[in-house]
Amino acid sequence: MTKLTSPLARESQPVEATSTPSASPDAGLPGPAEIDVQRIAFRRCVASMQRAMLTAPLGWALAAWLCQELQALDLLLGWLALAAPGWALSLLLLAWVRRRGTDPQRHGLATAAAAVIDGLCWGAMTWCLMGADVMLNVCAGAMLCGVAAVNTSVYITRIQLFFCQGIAMWLPVLATALRDPMPPMAHGAALGLAVLLALQSFYLHDVGVRVVQGIRLQLANAALAAQLQQALGAMARQAVTDPLTGLPNRRALDTALAAQCALASREGRPCAVLMLDLDRFKAINDTHGHAVGDAVLRAFGQRLQAQLRPSDLCARYGGEEFVVLLSGTPFEPAEDVGERLRAAVHDAPLAQGIAATVSVGTAAHRPGDDPAALLARADAALYRAKRGGRNRVVNG
């Protein structure tokens, strides 16, 4: 049976949050959080590289279709035979990086190697395919410019890897332009690709910085949201918790008692309340001081809790008065519970050697009872227990 509490008293799931970050993109985050930013940016880049490389065979097919009538088949197959192992090696490196956790410090070199290999595979197209046909050479240069353009979004969160891939792609083009005999338009392809890569690097740097700043802001907002959730949860718990004893307070009791009375009226489920009052508590305060009195109240609450089931609710009602809500309990067992609680208080000192007794009034739910009527009968029974000599249980 589940213990009844106010919905506000339910604790939210714990959320691990970093220290409060600045909301300004330029201010950055504290050290550990900034490491998380770089790790997320790196992880996104590796995932994008893997997706892009998986589509590389489509680019090869396009290049083969464009060049099939302009270049010898053996040269075309030679380039594909050279690119395929490099492509497979790059994918293996990226898969290894992702299995190992995608950490920029430990896996930066392996990821850079994958980018370089990918660039060399595409750049080798010019070395293998460029020849005497000007149209063929223009097509090869255009293909490389298209590959460079497509990769701008792939490397946006890790621009240095774009540099690695771009330079690795450009070097075979440069070597093709410098070889003897030089294919027509090779110099133009090398110069055009160099200009394109330089412009992309120039503009991508600011874009990449802003993308990383966006990740930084997302983490900052998540940390702030987690802290707000924790603060709201703490406030909700405080609203239904007695600050001295740590037990539910009267607000929590009212909510739980209303729910139990509704169930009892609608479905006939039995419930009962016990109202308990420490006898002569004022004398304890006057003799020993309020600090000792507070310790006695805390010990009293703990003593009650130890005698109850997890499904029962023990709340501080006010002052030295406490109320126990028994759910699913008929009248006679409620009287037995009251006697057990009375004996537990009577048999041993509560705090600092101070002995005390407790008077108990009980009331079971009757048809038509609302929470106020049920509490009123328990309170009247408690009053009779006090008048009857205290340290006793009276049924209401």
N, C-alpha and C positions, 0 to 999 in steps of 0.2 A: 504494500500500500504506500502510495507516495505522500510525502509530507506536504501539507498545504501551506503555501506561502503566497504573499502578494506577487503578481507578475513582475512588479518592479524589483523584487528581491532576488530574482533569478540572475545569477552571475553569467555574464557573457563569456564566451570562449576566450582564453588568454591570448593576447596579441603581442608579439614581441616587437617593440618599436625602438628605434634609435633615438638619440637625443634630438631636441627640436632643431630642425634645419631651417636655414633661411629660405624665404620664398623667392628671393631674387636670383635670377639665373647667374648673375655675375658673382654672387656671394659664395656659391658652391655649397658643398656639404661637408660635415666633419669627416675626418680621415676614413673610418670604416665604411661610412655611407658612400663616400666618393669612390672607394674601391668597388662597391656594389655597382655604381654607375658605370665604371669602366668595364666591369665584368659583363653587365647586361649588354652594353654596346658591342663588346667583342662577341658575345654569344649570338647576337642578332646578325652580325656580319658573317660569322661562320655558317649560320643556317642559310643565309642568302647566297653565299658562295656555293654551298652544296646544291641548293635548288638550281642555281644558274648553270653549274657544271653538268647537272643531270640533263639539261636541255641542249648541251653542246652538240650532240649528234645531229640535232635538227639543223644547226648551223653548218655542220659538215655536209649534210645532204644538200643544202642550198648551194654551198660552194661547189660541190661536185656537179650539180645540175648546170650551174653557170659556166663551168670550165670544161665540161665533157667534150665539147666540140672545138675547144680552143687550145687544149693541151693534151699531150700524150697520156694514155691511160696508165702506163707504168709509173709516170711521175705523180699522177693523181693518187694512185694506190700507195705509192711510196710515202706521200705526205700523210695519208690516213694511217698507214702502218706505223709511222713515227708518232702521230698525235694520240692514237688510241692507248698505248701503254702509259704515256704521260697523263692522259685524262684519267685512267684507272688509278694511277699512283696518287694523283691529287685527291680523288674521291676517298681513297683509303686513308690518306693523311687527315682529311677533314672528319671522316667517321671516327678515327682514333681520337682526335681532339675532343669530339663531342662525348665519346664514351668516357674519357678521362675527366670530364667536368668543365671543359671550355674555360680554362683560366688564362687570362692574358699574359701573366707573368711566366707561367710554365709552358704554355703552348703557342706563344707568339711566333717562335722560330718555325715550328712545324706548319703553322698557317701561312706564314710568309713564303715558305717553300712551296706550298700548294698553289699560291697565287703566281709565283715565278714560273712554275712548271706549266700552269695554264697559259700564261702569257707567251712562253716560248713555243708551246704547241701551236697557238694561233699565228705567231710571227713566222714560224717555219713554213707557213703556207706560201709566203712570198719567195722564200729561198727555193722551194721545190717547184712552184708553179709559174713564177714569172719568167717570161721568155721574150720572143721576138714580137709577139702579137700585142699591140698597144691596148686593144680592148680587153684582153685577158688581164693585163697588168692593172688597168683602171678598175676592173671588177675586183681584183684581189685587194687593191688599196681601199676601195669602198667597203669591202667586207670587213677589213680590220677596223676602219673608222666606225662601222656599225657595231662591232663587238665592243669597242671602247665606249661607245655611247650607252649601250645596254648595261654595261658594268658600272655606270655611275651610281645607279640606285643600289647595286649590290654592295658596294664598299662605302656607302654614305656614312656609316657609323664608325668606320675605321679607315680613314683616308690614306694612311701610310701603306696599307695593303694595296690600295689602288695604284699608288706610285710603283710598288713592286711589280704588279702585274703589267702596268703600262710600259715601264722601262724594259721588262723582259719581252714584251711584244714588239717594242720598237727596235731593239738591238738586231734581230734577224733582218728586219727591213733595211736597217742601215748597212748591214753586212752585204745584203743583196745589191744595194745601190753602189757599193764600193768594189764589188767583185768585177773581174775582167773575163768575158765581155759584160758590160753593164746592160741589163734589160731596159728597153725604153720605158720612161715614166717612173723608173725606180727611185730616182732622186726626188721626183714630185711626191711619190707615195711616202718616202721617208720624211720629207719636209712637212707634208700635210698632216701626217700622223703625229709628228712632234708638236706642231702648232696646236692640233686638237687636244692632245694630252696636256699640254701646258695650260691651255684655256680651261679645260675641265678641272685640272688641279687647282687653278686659281679660284674659280667660282665655287668648286665643291668644298673648299676648306671652310668658308663661312657657313655654307649650308650644313656641313657635317657638324660644326660646332653647335649650331642651333638645334640640330637633331639630338645631340648628346645633352644639351641643356634641357630639351624637352623630357628626356629620360630622367634627368636630375630633378626636374620639377615634379614628375610623376612620383618619384620616390619620396620627395619632400611632402607632397600632398598625402601620400599613403601613410607616412609617419605621423603627420598631424591628425589625420583621420583616426588612426589607431589610438593616439593619445586622447583625442576627444571622446572616443568610445570608452576608453578606460575611465576618464573623468566622469562621464555620464553614468557608467556602471557604478562607480564609487558613490556618486550622489544618490543614485537610486537605492543602493544598499543602506546608505545613511538615513534615507527617508523612512525606512521601515525597520531600523535597528535601534535598540536602546543603547546609547553611548556608554552607559556605566556597566551594564551586565553583558552586552553583546547579544542579548536575546532579541527576538522580534518585539517591536513596540506595539502600542495600541492600534496604530494605523494598519499594521500587518494583521493583527488579530481581527480587526473589523472586517477586512477583506476576506480572510479565511473563514470566519464565522458566518458571514453572509453566504458564501459558497456552500458551506456545510448545511446551513438551514434550508437553502434552496433544494439541495439534493434530498434532504430528509423529507421535505414537503412533497417533492415531485415523485421520488422513487421509494420513499419509506426507509431510507438508510438511517440507522440510529446514530446519534451523536450526543455528546454530553460535554458540559463544561465544569471545571473545578475552579473556584475562586479561593485563593490562599492569602492569608495575611499573617505576617510575623507578629507574634504576641509581644507586646510591650517594647516595640522597637524604639520608641522615643526615649525610653530609659537607657537603651544602649548608646544612642547618640549623646544624651546628656552626660552619661558617665564616662564614656571612652572617647568621645569626639566623633565628628562627622567622617573623618578619614577611616576610622575603624568601622563605623556604620556602613560606609560604602563597601568595605571589604566583606562585611557580613552579608550584604545584599548580593555581591558577586558570588560568594560561596553558596548562598541559598539558591541562586539560579542554577549553578553548576550541580548542586545536589539534586534539584528537581529533574534536570535534564538527564542525569545518570539513571534515574528510575523510570524513565519513559521510553516508549518505542520510537523509532525513527519517524513513524507516521503521525505521532502526536505533536502538537504545537504548544510550546511553553512561551508565554509572552509576559513582559512586565507591563502591568496595567496602570501603575502609577504609585509613587512612593514605595511602601513596602508591600503593596498588593501585586500578586501575580495571578495569571489566569492560564489554565491548561485546557486545551481543546482536544477532546478524544473523538476521533472519527471512527465510525463503524463500531461504536461501543454502546451496548445497552446500559440501562440505569444501574443494575446491580454491580457489574464490573467497575463502573465509575466510582462507586462507593469503596470498593476494594482498592482501587488505585489511590483514592484519597487517603485511605488508612495507611497504605504503604508509604506515601509521601510524608504523612505526619510522623510515622515511626522513624523514617530515615533522618528527619530533622531532629527529632527528639533524642536519638540514640548517640549522637556524636556532636562535639562542638563544630560550629560553622567556620570560624576564623579567629585566629589569635587566642584560642582557648575559650572563646565566648560561646556558651550554650544558649540555645533558643528553642522555642516551641512555635508551632504554627496551627492556626485554626483554618478549617477547610469547610467550604460550602459547595455542595454539588447540585447539579440540575441536569436532567435528561430532556432531550427535545420531545415536545408533545405536539400533536397535530394543531396547526394554526400558530405555533410559536414563531416569532421573528427573532432576530439576534437580540434586540433590546429586551424582549420578554424573557428570553432564556438567561441572559445575564442578570436581569432583575431578580429572578428566582434564586440563582446561585448567590447573589449578593445578600438576599434576605436570609438564606440558609447560613451564610457566613456570619451575619449579624447575630443569629440565634446561637451559633457556636461560641461567639465571643461572650454573649450574655450567660451562656450555660457553664462558663468556667474556663474557656479557652482550651487549646491543645486537644481538640476533638474534631470529628467529622460529622456534619449534619447534612441531611438530604433535603433538597428543596422541591 
